Amino acid sequence: MLARLTAEHQRLADSEARRADWKKWGPYLSERAWGTVREDYSAHGTAWDYFPHDHARSRTYRWTEDGLGGFCNRFQNICLAVALWNERDPILKERLFGLAGSEGNHGEDVKELYFYLDGTPTHAYMKMLYKYPQVEFPYTLLVEENRRRGRGEPEFELTDALREALVQGRYFDVLIEYAKAGTEDILCRISVGNRGPEPAPIHILPHLWYRNTWSWGYGRRRPHLKAIAPGSVHTDHRHLGERWWYAADAMGGSAPLLFTENETNEERLFNWPNPTAYVKDGINDAVVQGLTDRVSPQQTGSKVAAHFQAPVLPGETFTVQVRFTDNARDNPFHDFERVFEQRTGEANEFY
């Protein structure tokens, strides 16, 4: 007897026959692109030194992008991802941190706690768990202690650096889920649960941005994202056409939209004049340092984030919803939970 064709099998068949491009959008965004050979233009092939983690928030990539729990189209024209802040860290958590080859006693190594929990071949449903500390992330300690250790010693892991905080549960479980309502209709749900014994603040910043394809001498115009209503952004791309991006909390409330340009902060990194008034790390500076003049008051740019924040009680969860679609919607979240329930059920049936 032949097995019944599931909804995911049908999507795979439609994709193979090119009846519907279910694989056009997917998790094609690395969690870490800094320090990789793809972005290395150094004279001696020292990728880790040429593009270190400290540059990543301020410096545009040429061939790729990165982001936490990211999603994009196959040509990576436009990207979706999540940034977090616990009010303790010196920077937004926008990408995975790790050790360069010269820093780790066993070489290059990511020092984070993240898990890919579910996903279907067409990316109609995806689920990732990231564990974000409520205490300051030990960036410096991880580098210094691993650099001190010899090759014969064990690596100094994030669980070693945060042992007490993890035992006490002082971290957030961040679930990032994607569900496709259609081939061009992408839903994202970000659920942040407090596993600690006390209330803890969290900032959730879903991001949308264009990969920089205009700064390399090809004569391409910089595309723009523009606010059209609270929690709503519109854009029109020469390949993708019109798109709408919506962000709200679970109760339907919107958050401030922070716009900047995906341009290198030349002044911070190289002590050169910046090419624009607003640069890549403008959102980071506005949130972490309170420098609101680093984001555009015109509510337009090539990079945007919605800034949600809340104190989360022990055992409770704060949820943010995002929709990125090719059709304008008056009520973009009316079928949000239904789509997620349907896609998770189909993923379970498929497997």
URLINGI-V518208 format. One record per residue. N is the residue number from 1. RES is the residue in three letters. SS is DSSP state (H for helix, E for strand, C for the rest). Layout:
# URLINGI-V518208
N_RES_SS / N_RES_SS
This chain:
# URLINGI-V518208
1_MET_C / 2_LEU_C / 3_ALA_C / 4_ARG_C / 5_LEU_C / 6_THR_C / 7_ALA_H / 8_GLU_H / 9_HIS_H / 10_GLN_H / 11_ARG_H / 12_LEU_H / 13_ALA_H / 14_ASP_H / 15_SER_H / 16_GLU_H / 17_ALA_C / 18_ARG_C / 19_ARG_C / 20_ALA_C / 21_ASP_C / 22_TRP_C / 23_LYS_C / 24_LYS_C / 25_TRP_E / 26_GLY_E / 27_PRO_C / 28_TYR_C / 29_LEU_C / 30_SER_E / 31_GLU_C / 32_ARG_C / 33_ALA_C / 34_TRP_C / 35_GLY_C / 36_THR_C / 37_VAL_H / 38_ARG_H / 39_GLU_H / 40_ASP_C / 41_TYR_C / 42_SER_C / 43_ALA_C / 44_HIS_C / 45_GLY_C / 46_THR_C / 47_ALA_H / 48_TRP_H / 49_ASP_H / 50_TYR_H / 51_PHE_C / 52_PRO_C / 53_HIS_H / 54_ASP_H / 55_HIS_H / 56_ALA_H / 57_ARG_C / 58_SER_C / 59_ARG_C / 60_THR_C / 61_TYR_C / 62_ARG_C / 63_TRP_C / 64_THR_C / 65_GLU_C / 66_ASP_E / 67_GLY_C / 68_LEU_E / 69_GLY_E / 70_GLY_E / 71_PHE_E / 72_CYS_E / 73_ASN_E / 74_ARG_C / 75_PHE_C / 76_GLN_C / 77_ASN_C / 78_ILE_E / 79_CYS_E / 80_LEU_E / 81_ALA_E / 82_VAL_E / 83_ALA_E / 84_LEU_E / 85_TRP_E / 86_ASN_C / 87_GLU_C / 88_ARG_C / 89_ASP_C / 90_PRO_C / 91_ILE_C / 92_LEU_C / 93_LYS_E / 94_GLU_C / 95_ARG_C / 96_LEU_C / 97_PHE_C / 98_GLY_E / 99_LEU_E / 100_ALA_C / 101_GLY_C / 102_SER_C / 103_GLU_C / 104_GLY_C / 105_ASN_C / 106_HIS_C / 107_GLY_C / 108_GLU_C / 109_ASP_E / 110_VAL_E / 111_LYS_C / 112_GLU_C / 113_LEU_C / 114_TYR_E / 115_PHE_E / 116_TYR_E / 117_LEU_E / 118_ASP_E / 119_GLY_E / 120_THR_C / 121_PRO_C / 122_THR_C / 123_HIS_C / 124_ALA_C / 125_TYR_E / 126_MET_E / 127_LYS_E / 128_MET_E / 129_LEU_E / 130_TYR_E / 131_LYS_E / 132_TYR_E / 133_PRO_E / 134_GLN_C / 135_VAL_C / 136_GLU_C / 137_PHE_C / 138_PRO_C / 139_TYR_H / 140_THR_H / 141_LEU_H / 142_LEU_H / 143_VAL_H / 144_GLU_H / 145_GLU_H / 146_ASN_H / 147_ARG_H / 148_ARG_H / 149_ARG_C / 150_GLY_C / 151_ARG_C / 152_GLY_C / 153_GLU_C / 154_PRO_C / 155_GLU_C / 156_PHE_C / 157_GLU_C / 158_LEU_H / 159_THR_H / 160_ASP_H / 161_ALA_H / 162_LEU_C / 163_ARG_H / 164_GLU_H / 165_ALA_H / 166_LEU_H / 167_VAL_H / 168_GLN_C / 169_GLY_C / 170_ARG_C / 171_TYR_E / 172_PHE_E / 173_ASP_E / 174_VAL_E / 175_LEU_E / 176_ILE_E / 177_GLU_E / 178_TYR_E / 179_ALA_E / 180_LYS_E / 181_ALA_E / 182_GLY_E / 183_THR_C / 184_GLU_C / 185_ASP_E / 186_ILE_E / 187_LEU_E / 188_CYS_E / 189_ARG_E / 190_ILE_E / 191_SER_E / 192_VAL_E / 193_GLY_E / 194_ASN_E / 195_ARG_C / 196_GLY_C / 197_PRO_C / 198_GLU_C / 199_PRO_C / 200_ALA_E / 201_PRO_E / 202_ILE_E / 203_HIS_E / 204_ILE_E / 205_LEU_E / 206_PRO_E / 207_HIS_E / 208_LEU_E / 209_TRP_E / 210_TYR_E / 211_ARG_C / 212_ASN_C / 213_THR_C / 214_TRP_C / 215_SER_C / 216_TRP_C / 217_GLY_C / 218_TYR_C / 219_GLY_C / 220_ARG_C / 221_ARG_C / 222_ARG_C / 223_PRO_C / 224_HIS_C / 225_LEU_E / 226_LYS_E / 227_ALA_E / 228_ILE_E / 229_ALA_E / 230_PRO_C / 231_GLY_C / 232_SER_E / 233_VAL_E / 234_HIS_E / 235_THR_E / 236_ASP_E / 237_HIS_E / 238_ARG_C / 239_HIS_C / 240_LEU_C / 241_GLY_E / 242_GLU_E / 243_ARG_E / 244_TRP_E / 245_TRP_E / 246_TYR_E / 247_ALA_E / 248_ALA_E / 249_ASP_E / 250_ALA_C / 251_MET_C / 252_GLY_C / 253_GLY_C / 254_SER_C / 255_ALA_C / 256_PRO_E / 257_LEU_E / 258_LEU_E / 259_PHE_E / 260_THR_E / 261_GLU_C / 262_ASN_C / 263_GLU_C / 264_THR_C / 265_ASN_C / 266_GLU_H / 267_GLU_H / 268_ARG_H / 269_LEU_H / 270_PHE_H / 271_ASN_C / 272_TRP_C / 273_PRO_C / 274_ASN_C / 275_PRO_C / 276_THR_C / 277_ALA_C / 278_TYR_C / 279_VAL_C / 280_LYS_C / 281_ASP_C / 282_GLY_H / 283_ILE_H / 284_ASN_H / 285_ASP_H / 286_ALA_H / 287_VAL_H / 288_VAL_H / 289_GLN_C / 290_GLY_C / 291_LEU_C / 292_THR_H / 293_ASP_H / 294_ARG_H / 295_VAL_C / 296_SER_C / 297_PRO_C / 298_GLN_C / 299_GLN_C / 300_THR_E / 301_GLY_E / 302_SER_C / 303_LYS_E / 304_VAL_E / 305_ALA_E / 306_ALA_E / 307_HIS_E / 308_PHE_E / 309_GLN_E / 310_ALA_E / 311_PRO_E / 312_VAL_E / 313_LEU_C / 314_PRO_C / 315_GLY_C / 316_GLU_C / 317_THR_E / 318_PHE_E / 319_THR_E / 320_VAL_E / 321_GLN_E / 322_VAL_E / 323_ARG_E / 324_PHE_E / 325_THR_E / 326_ASP_C / 327_ASN_C / 328_ALA_C / 329_ARG_C / 330_ASP_C / 331_ASN_C / 332_PRO_C / 333_PHE_C / 334_HIS_C / 335_ASP_C / 336_PHE_H / 337_GLU_H / 338_ARG_H / 339_VAL_H / 340_PHE_H / 341_GLU_H / 342_GLN_H / 343_ARG_H / 344_THR_H / 345_GLY_H / 346_GLU_H / 347_ALA_H / 348_ASN_H / 349_GLU_H / 350_PHE_H / 351_TYR_C
